[in-house]
């Protein structure tokens, strides 16, 4: 496999969803996305199951899940939402601000329910969108880099 792009992995980490799993095929470099529901169906399936009771797109997803399970040694699971803690990235961004007033406003905004919305509103209000997205992208690339190194995956 050619070295995988950290940016490609970081982009996937930025779009993680609950009840989905993401796997890197270490032979091809392809990232496969599978809902946990279809992984469960694949795990419980028999060799002769044709999955005809499912819609066409569901059959494709189940077959992808079967392919991952049958070739488990060829895949490495990407970090999940718990491992990519967007709140922590947001919090670190807040503390990285040099201006005391701005830092305090951002830190107060992320306390309690509705933190993400308030944070994004303040980022917009203070014109920090580019700075925030660059910071977040770098944080996701760092998570991707650590993941690659832990799993002995070459990256570029």
Backbone as JSON, one array per atom type, in Angstrom:
{
  "sequence": "XXXXXXXXXXXXXXXXXXXXXXXXXXXXXXXXXXXXXXXXXXXXXXXXXXXXXXXXXXXXXXXXXXXXXXXXXXXXXXXXXXXXXXXXXXXXXXXXXXXXXXXXXXXXXXXXXXXXXXXXXXXXXXXXXXXXXXXXXXXXXXXXXXXXXXXXXXXX",
  "N": [[0.85, -1.19, 0.0], [0.51, 2.2, -0.81], [1.69, 5.12, 0.93], [-0.75, 6.47, 3.13], [-2.84, 9.33, 2.99], [-2.66, 11.76, 5.47], [-4.43, 13.85, 5.58], [-6.68, 12.82, 4.29], [-7.51, 10.87, 6.12], [-7.95, 12.55, 8.33], [-10.06, 14.09, 7.34], [-12.08, 12.15, 7.26], [-12.27, 11.65, 9.99], [-13.37, 13.99, 10.8], [-15.97, 13.74, 10.14], [-17.26, 11.77, 11.55], [-19.83, 9.54, 12.6], [-22.33, 8.51, 14.95], [-22.93, 5.04, 15.54], [-21.67, 4.1, 13.28], [-18.89, 2.52, 11.71], [-15.52, 2.78, 10.72], [-13.13, 1.65, 8.5], [-9.8, 1.05, 7.49], [-8.47, -0.34, 4.66], [-5.61, -2.02, 4.63], [-4.22, -3.03, 2.53], [-5.16, -1.89, 0.17], [-5.59, 0.77, 0.73], [-8.05, 1.9, 0.8], [-10.84, 3.39, 2.44], [-13.44, 2.08, 4.28], [-16.82, 2.51, 5.09], [-19.18, 1.53, 7.45], [-22.37, 0.86, 8.75], [-23.15, -0.03, 12.09], [-25.32, -1.68, 12.42], [-25.4, -3.2, 10.05], [-23.02, -4.53, 10.27], [-23.62, -6.21, 12.4], [-25.61, -7.8, 11.23], [-24.06, -9.03, 9.26], [-22.24, -10.45, 10.85], [-23.93, -12.35, 11.97], [-24.68, -13.81, 9.79], [-24.92, -16.53, 7.41], [-22.92, -18.55, 5.2], [-24.36, -18.99, 2.84], [-26.29, -17.02, 2.71], [-28.22, -14.65, 0.94], [-29.19, -12.16, 1.29], [-31.47, -11.08, 0.18], [-33.82, -10.11, 1.23], [-33.39, -7.57, 1.92], [-33.09, -4.09, 0.95], [-31.5, -2.98, -2.14], [-29.29, -1.2, -1.71], [-28.82, -1.7, 0.96], [-28.07, -4.35, 0.86], [-25.62, -4.09, -0.43], [-24.2, -2.74, 1.58], [-24.22, -4.66, 3.61], [-22.79, -6.68, 2.36], [-20.32, -5.38, 2.12], [-19.71, -5.29, 4.84], [-19.53, -8.04, 5.4], [-17.31, -8.61, 3.8], [-15.31, -7.14, 5.13], [-15.3, -8.47, 7.61], [-14.61, -11.07, 6.82], [-12.07, -10.68, 5.88], [-10.51, -9.75, 7.94], [-7.87, -9.31, 8.86], [-6.85, -7.6, 7.0], [-7.76, -5.11, 7.54], [-7.94, -2.1, 9.47], [-9.44, -0.54, 12.14], [-10.55, 2.79, 12.14], [-10.14, 5.59, 14.43], [-12.87, 6.17, 16.73], [-15.8, 8.22, 17.54], [-15.53, 8.72, 20.27], [-12.81, 8.62, 20.66], [-12.0, 10.7, 19.08], [-12.32, 13.47, 20.28], [-14.26, 16.02, 19.95], [-15.14, 18.07, 21.59], [-13.01, 18.41, 23.36], [-11.06, 19.3, 21.57], [-12.2, 21.73, 20.84], [-12.16, 23.01, 23.35], [-9.39, 23.16, 23.82], [-8.75, 24.88, 21.74], [-10.02, 27.2, 22.62], [-8.49, 27.79, 24.93], [-6.13, 28.34, 23.68], [-6.23, 30.89, 22.8], [-4.82, 34.08, 22.86], [-5.77, 36.57, 23.74], [-7.17, 37.62, 26.69], [-9.89, 38.33, 27.31], [-11.34, 37.35, 25.08], [-10.62, 34.65, 25.23], [-11.81, 33.97, 27.71], [-14.53, 34.45, 27.1], [-14.97, 32.52, 25.1], [-14.39, 30.17, 26.55], [-16.4, 30.26, 28.5], [-18.59, 29.99, 26.85], [-18.54, 27.33, 26.07], [-19.4, 25.87, 28.2], [-21.68, 23.66, 29.59], [-25.01, 22.73, 28.39], [-25.68, 23.01, 24.9], [-23.26, 23.9, 24.08], [-21.71, 23.56, 21.71], [-23.13, 24.99, 19.74], [-23.16, 27.62, 20.82], [-20.4, 28.08, 20.89], [-19.73, 27.98, 18.14], [-21.22, 30.15, 17.24], [-19.9, 32.29, 18.54], [-17.34, 32.05, 17.45], [-17.93, 32.71, 14.84], [-18.93, 35.32, 15.25], [-16.63, 36.7, 16.13], [-15.0, 36.48, 13.98], [-13.34, 34.23, 13.68], [-13.37, 31.96, 12.14], [-11.65, 30.85, 10.1], [-9.32, 30.5, 11.58], [-10.23, 28.72, 13.58], [-11.02, 26.45, 12.03], [-8.58, 25.74, 10.86], [-7.12, 25.13, 13.15], [-8.64, 22.99, 14.17], [-8.39, 21.18, 12.03], [-5.64, 20.68, 12.12], [-5.5, 19.45, 14.64], [-7.01, 17.13, 14.14], [-5.42, 15.98, 12.18], [-3.21, 15.4, 13.73], [-4.26, 13.45, 15.45], [-4.79, 11.52, 13.51], [-2.15, 11.05, 12.64], [-0.97, 9.97, 14.99], [-2.54, 7.67, 15.2], [-1.86, 6.31, 12.84], [0.88, 5.85, 13.33], [0.73, 4.26, 15.63], [-0.47, 2.01, 14.54], [1.38, 1.2, 12.71], [1.25, 2.22, 10.06], [2.1, 3.59, 7.02], [2.3, 7.02, 6.2], [1.53, 10.13, 4.54]],
  "CA": [[0.0, 0.0, 0.0], [1.18, 3.49, -0.78], [1.37, 5.86, 2.16], [-2.09, 7.07, 3.19], [-2.84, 10.76, 3.26], [-3.19, 12.16, 6.78], [-5.57, 14.73, 5.32], [-7.83, 11.96, 3.99], [-7.97, 10.29, 7.39], [-8.49, 13.66, 9.14], [-11.38, 14.44, 6.78], [-13.02, 11.13, 7.75], [-12.44, 11.84, 11.43], [-14.19, 15.17, 10.98], [-17.36, 13.41, 9.77], [-17.68, 10.55, 12.24], [-21.22, 9.5, 13.05], [-22.66, 7.41, 15.86], [-23.41, 3.8, 14.92], [-20.9, 3.8, 12.06], [-17.5, 2.14, 11.91], [-14.7, 3.15, 9.58], [-12.0, 0.74, 8.43], [-8.81, 1.25, 6.44], [-7.92, -1.55, 4.07], [-4.17, -1.76, 4.62], [-3.67, -3.48, 1.25], [-5.57, -1.01, -0.93], [-5.65, 2.16, 1.17], [-9.45, 2.33, 0.77], [-11.55, 3.47, 3.72], [-14.79, 1.53, 4.16], [-17.73, 2.98, 6.13], [-20.25, 0.56, 7.62], [-23.22, 1.04, 9.92], [-23.02, -1.16, 13.01], [-26.47, -2.57, 12.16], [-25.04, -4.13, 8.98], [-21.97, -5.4, 10.82], [-24.31, -7.24, 13.19], [-26.24, -8.73, 10.28], [-22.98, -9.8, 8.63], [-21.7, -11.37, 11.85], [-24.91, -13.41, 12.19], [-25.06, -14.43, 8.52], [-24.36, -17.81, 6.99], [-22.25, -18.43, 3.9], [-25.29, -19.04, 1.72], [-27.26, -15.93, 2.78], [-28.14, -13.75, -0.21], [-29.66, -10.88, 1.8], [-32.47, -10.58, -0.76], [-34.92, -9.45, 1.94], [-32.98, -6.17, 2.14], [-33.0, -3.22, -0.23], [-30.23, -3.13, -2.86], [-28.21, -0.46, -1.06], [-28.53, -2.39, 2.21], [-27.32, -5.55, 0.49], [-24.24, -3.65, -0.67], [-23.59, -2.45, 2.88], [-24.02, -5.94, 4.31], [-21.67, -7.37, 1.67], [-19.1, -4.7, 2.57], [-19.45, -5.74, 6.21], [-19.06, -9.42, 5.3], [-15.97, -8.54, 3.25], [-14.41, -6.7, 6.21], [-15.2, -9.54, 8.61], [-13.91, -12.22, 6.25], [-10.69, -10.28, 5.6], [-10.26, -8.91, 9.11], [-6.45, -8.96, 8.98], [-6.54, -6.57, 6.0], [-8.41, -3.86, 7.93], [-7.68, -1.49, 10.77], [-10.53, 0.4, 12.42], [-10.18, 4.17, 12.45], [-10.65, 6.05, 15.74], [-14.3, 6.5, 16.74], [-16.13, 9.55, 18.08], [-15.0, 8.88, 21.63], [-11.37, 8.87, 20.55], [-11.87, 12.02, 18.45], [-13.15, 14.24, 21.2], [-14.38, 17.37, 19.39], [-15.25, 19.03, 22.69], [-11.65, 18.67, 23.85], [-10.41, 20.14, 20.56], [-12.79, 23.06, 21.03], [-11.66, 23.55, 24.61], [-7.99, 23.52, 23.6], [-8.75, 26.08, 20.9], [-10.37, 28.32, 23.51], [-7.34, 28.11, 25.78], [-5.01, 28.79, 22.86], [-6.4, 32.3, 22.47], [-3.96, 34.94, 23.68], [-6.57, 37.65, 24.32], [-7.85, 37.11, 27.89], [-11.35, 38.5, 27.21], [-11.83, 36.41, 24.08], [-10.45, 33.3, 25.79], [-12.85, 33.78, 28.73], [-15.84, 34.34, 26.43], [-15.05, 31.21, 24.45], [-14.45, 29.13, 27.59], [-17.74, 30.31, 29.09], [-19.56, 29.53, 25.85], [-18.55, 25.87, 25.92], [-19.85, 25.24, 29.43], [-23.09, 23.26, 29.65], [-25.8, 22.33, 27.23], [-25.65, 23.96, 23.79], [-21.89, 24.42, 23.97], [-21.23, 23.6, 20.33], [-23.81, 26.08, 19.03], [-22.64, 28.88, 21.34], [-19.02, 28.2, 20.45], [-19.72, 28.32, 16.71], [-21.73, 31.52, 17.12], [-18.83, 33.21, 18.94], [-16.29, 31.96, 16.43], [-18.43, 33.51, 13.72], [-19.02, 36.72, 15.68], [-15.3, 37.29, 16.25], [-14.24, 36.26, 12.74], [-12.31, 33.24, 13.94], [-13.69, 30.73, 11.43], [-10.46, 30.27, 9.47], [-8.4, 30.08, 12.65], [-10.81, 27.54, 14.2], [-10.96, 25.29, 11.14], [-7.17, 25.36, 10.73], [-6.77, 24.5, 14.43], [-9.33, 21.7, 14.22], [-7.78, 20.33, 11.03], [-4.33, 20.26, 12.65], [-5.75, 18.5, 15.73], [-7.44, 15.88, 13.53], [-4.23, 15.41, 11.54], [-2.38, 14.85, 14.81], [-4.9, 12.19, 15.85], [-4.54, 10.6, 12.4], [-0.72, 10.71, 12.68], [-0.78, 9.06, 16.13], [-3.21, 6.41, 14.86], [-1.02, 5.65, 11.84], [2.11, 5.39, 13.97], [0.37, 3.17, 16.52], [-0.83, 0.86, 13.72], [2.46, 0.97, 11.74], [0.75, 2.55, 8.73], [2.85, 4.69, 6.42], [1.45, 8.16, 5.86], [2.19, 11.28, 3.91]],
  "C": [[0.89, 1.24, 0.0], [0.84, 4.2, 0.53], [-0.01, 6.54, 2.06], [-1.95, 8.55, 3.53], [-3.43, 11.05, 4.64], [-4.43, 13.02, 6.61], [-6.83, 13.91, 5.04], [-8.39, 11.34, 5.26], [-8.6, 11.38, 8.25], [-9.87, 14.07, 8.64], [-12.44, 13.43, 7.22], [-13.3, 11.32, 9.24], [-13.33, 13.04, 11.73], [-15.67, 14.88, 10.73], [-17.87, 12.15, 10.45], [-19.12, 10.66, 12.72], [-21.4, 8.34, 14.02], [-23.16, 6.23, 15.04], [-22.8, 3.52, 13.55], [-19.5, 3.41, 12.48], [-16.76, 2.39, 10.59], [-13.44, 2.29, 9.61], [-11.1, 1.11, 7.26], [-8.36, -0.12, 5.97], [-6.43, -1.3, 3.89], [-3.5, -2.26, 3.34], [-3.96, -2.48, 0.13], [-5.55, 0.47, -0.56], [-7.06, 2.72, 1.16], [-10.02, 2.37, 2.18], [-12.99, 3.05, 3.49], [-15.59, 2.01, 5.36], [-18.9, 2.01, 6.24], [-21.05, 0.88, 8.88], [-23.13, -0.21, 10.79], [-24.16, -2.17, 12.83], [-26.1, -3.63, 11.11], [-23.86, -5.02, 9.38], [-22.59, -6.53, 11.62], [-24.96, -8.28, 12.29], [-25.18, -9.63, 9.65], [-22.41, -10.83, 9.6], [-22.62, -12.57, 12.06], [-25.25, -14.18, 10.93], [-24.36, -15.77, 8.32], [-23.76, -17.62, 5.6], [-23.22, -18.37, 2.72], [-26.37, -17.94, 1.76], [-27.09, -15.01, 1.57], [-28.64, -12.34, 0.12], [-30.74, -10.25, 0.9], [-33.65, -9.89, -0.07], [-34.61, -7.98, 2.22], [-32.99, -5.4, 0.83], [-31.62, -3.35, -0.85], [-29.08, -2.44, -2.15], [-27.83, -1.1, 0.28], [-27.73, -3.66, 1.95], [-25.85, -5.21, 0.26], [-23.51, -3.39, 0.64], [-23.3, -3.72, 3.66], [-22.86, -6.7, 3.67], [-20.33, -6.72, 2.02], [-18.71, -5.17, 3.97], [-18.93, -7.17, 6.21], [-17.61, -9.43, 4.81], [-14.95, -8.12, 4.32], [-14.21, -7.84, 7.21], [-14.41, -10.75, 8.09], [-12.43, -11.94, 5.98], [-10.16, -9.4, 6.72], [-8.8, -8.45, 9.21], [-6.03, -7.87, 8.0], [-7.07, -5.19, 6.41], [-7.98, -3.42, 9.32], [-8.78, -0.45, 10.99], [-9.97, 1.77, 12.77], [-10.7, 4.54, 13.84], [-12.15, 6.37, 15.63], [-14.52, 7.86, 17.4], [-15.61, 9.78, 19.49], [-13.51, 9.23, 21.6], [-11.07, 10.23, 19.91], [-12.81, 12.93, 19.22], [-13.22, 15.7, 20.73], [-14.5, 18.42, 20.49], [-13.86, 19.4, 23.21], [-10.87, 19.55, 22.85], [-10.9, 21.57, 20.67], [-12.22, 23.74, 22.27], [-10.19, 23.99, 24.46], [-7.86, 24.76, 22.72], [-9.04, 27.31, 21.75], [-9.17, 28.75, 24.33], [-6.13, 28.58, 24.97], [-5.08, 30.28, 22.51], [-5.6, 33.18, 23.43], [-4.73, 36.07, 24.38], [-7.41, 37.09, 25.48], [-9.37, 37.19, 27.79], [-11.95, 37.48, 26.25], [-11.74, 34.98, 24.62], [-11.54, 33.01, 26.82], [-14.23, 33.63, 28.11], [-16.0, 32.97, 25.79], [-15.17, 30.08, 25.48], [-15.82, 29.1, 28.26], [-18.78, 29.75, 28.13], [-19.64, 28.01, 25.77], [-18.97, 25.14, 27.2], [-21.34, 24.9, 29.32], [-23.71, 22.91, 28.32], [-25.77, 23.43, 26.16], [-24.28, 24.54, 23.52], [-21.43, 24.55, 22.53], [-21.84, 24.76, 19.56], [-23.26, 27.44, 19.51], [-21.21, 29.13, 20.88], [-18.97, 28.64, 18.98], [-20.24, 29.73, 16.47], [-20.64, 32.54, 17.47], [-17.68, 33.21, 17.94], [-16.68, 32.8, 15.22], [-18.43, 35.0, 14.08], [-17.66, 37.41, 15.71], [-14.41, 37.04, 15.03], [-13.11, 35.25, 12.88], [-12.48, 31.95, 13.15], [-12.44, 30.07, 10.84], [-9.48, 29.75, 10.51], [-8.91, 28.78, 13.31], [-10.66, 26.32, 13.3], [-9.53, 24.82, 10.91], [-6.71, 24.62, 11.99], [-7.36, 23.08, 14.51], [-8.7, 20.72, 13.24], [-6.43, 19.81, 11.51], [-4.51, 19.25, 13.77], [-6.17, 17.14, 15.17], [-6.29, 15.19, 12.82], [-3.29, 14.79, 12.58], [-2.96, 13.53, 15.32], [-4.65, 11.13, 14.79], [-3.09, 10.12, 12.4], [-0.44, 9.7, 13.81], [-1.37, 7.69, 15.83], [-2.36, 5.63, 13.86], [0.24, 5.07, 12.49], [1.83, 4.2, 14.89], [0.12, 1.87, 15.74], [0.21, 0.54, 12.64], [1.99, 1.16, 10.29], [1.54, 3.75, 8.22], [1.88, 5.79, 6.0], [2.27, 9.24, 5.19], [1.46, 12.54, 4.29]]
}
